[in-house]
Amino acid sequence: MTKVAFLGLGVMGYPMAGHLQGAGHDVTVYNRTASKAEAWAAKHGGNAAPTPAQAAKGAAFVLCCVGNDDDLRAVCLGDDGAFAGMDTGTIFVDHTTVSAAVTRELFSSSADKGIAFVDAPVSGGQAGAENGALSVMCGGEQAAYDKAEPIIAAYARICKRIGDSGAGQLTKMCNQIAIAGLVQGLSEALHFAEKAGLDGRAVVEVISQGAAGSWQMSNRYETMLDDHFEHGFAVDWMRKDLGICLSTADENGASLPVTALVDQFYKDVQKMGGNRWDTSALIKRLRDV
């Protein structure tokens, strides 16, 4: 049994922490809304702590999944932050999707305290978190990654170190860039099928078995055809992620014309009131223009 802390119990963190407890680890959780941490502890066992520092006290690993750069800094730094409660030689694993810049900043801050920092953003959405089948892409020192990988395995289908600090976040950007284009292409294909008077389900049954097939097609086409978007990864969060991608591309010189265009399409969805709709709501924009 390993003593671990988990910070942030949103739609991803709540089941991820549950998998850790289910794997036999001794888990203490923290959430900004304390009642959610208490509810988690009542359901799964383990403990709830009032601050990140108290959650991290005595833990060999502190894992985190919060909202954005500022949220991550808030749970890491300061007198009540996780770093203040962690012992020398322990490991912080960040599953939040944030900028590579804040990752490297916190990597440096943690190193000053003798703490290892692994950036480990995830892909697979809420369903992946609930089913313990996330793809985890990591950056940081090899030795720290090697120690953290067996812990992450509680909710990972695949976990791989890509490179030094920040490499995990840069890989997650690649993931989001690819998804943006795929969802827009799928939306256009289904929209075209509807306009052509075709049975969308029959169309997907055929084309999904060929070169057009994708995870998005297999897992989202039915709800897209049914105009149902109350699940999965929200448009607001996708725009946050794409903003990170586009900002980083400005810095490294990458050309992302499709990503920039789809980001604006998601802005249109937000104007339609779809902030919390799933990212597959891009098709709704086509139907309503």
Secondary structure, 3 states (H helix, E strand, C coil): CCEEEEECCCCCHHHHHHHHHHCCCEEEEECCCHHHHHHHHHHHCCEECCCHHHHHCCCCEEEECCCCHHHHHHHHCCCCCHHHHCCCCCEEEECCCCCHHHHHHHHHHHHHCCCEEEECCEECHHHHHHHCCEEEEEECCHHHHHHHHHHHCCCEEEEEEEECCCHHHHHHHHHHHHHHHHHHHHHHHHHHHHHCCCCHHHHHHHHCCCCCCCHHHHHHHHHHHCCCCCCCCEHHHHHHHHHHHHHHHHHHCCCCHHHHHHHHHHHHHHHCCCCCCEHHHHHHHHHHC
